[in-house]
Amino acid sequence: MGTQSVVSTGFHQIPRHDGIFQERVHDAYKTKGKLPEPTVCPQCGAVFHEGRWQWRSAPADAHQQTCPACHRLHDHYPAGFVTLQGEFFRTHRDEIMQLVHNQEKHARAEHPLKRIMAVEEKEGATLVTTTDIHLARGIGEALHHAYQGELQYHYNPEENLLRVSWTH
């Protein structure tokens, strides 16, 4: 079964076939203004350097500010929701969840703001929440590439929120 992503724009839904989501709205968790360099997150140790958050060492006198990912974790406010369900998922859950965690590990190594927040069992499905919409999309694409199944995206630009559903 083919996949199609949908960008919700209030009353209208515009199908997208390229898998790209347009971020048109303000994200309350994005860093506002330019941070002093270097800035270190006191929770995770990520360093804001050369305009982006990175994994590197910070000098002892670095400015301190919580990074957007730790801020989302603290507020329990995910940007991405990935719902995994279906008979194939239930019978191969451990293997599939290993792929999900490997996707996060790979993304997080290069991008400190891409993290899994939680994995919960809800009404016969598994819900994975993320700090970043792109990680949620990447998890869905990796699952579809590895196992096929049905993949759906629902992006809410007003809230900068992506819901991914994978069923197999």
Secondary structure, DSSP 4 states (H G I P E B T S, - for coil): ---EEEEEETTEEEEESS------S--TTSPPSPPPSSEE-TTT--EEETTEEES----TT-EE---HHHHHHHHT--SEEEEEESHHHHHTHHHHHHHHHHHHHHHHHH-TT--EEEEEEETTEEEEEES-HHHHHHHHHHHHHHH--EEEEEEETTTTEEEEEEE-
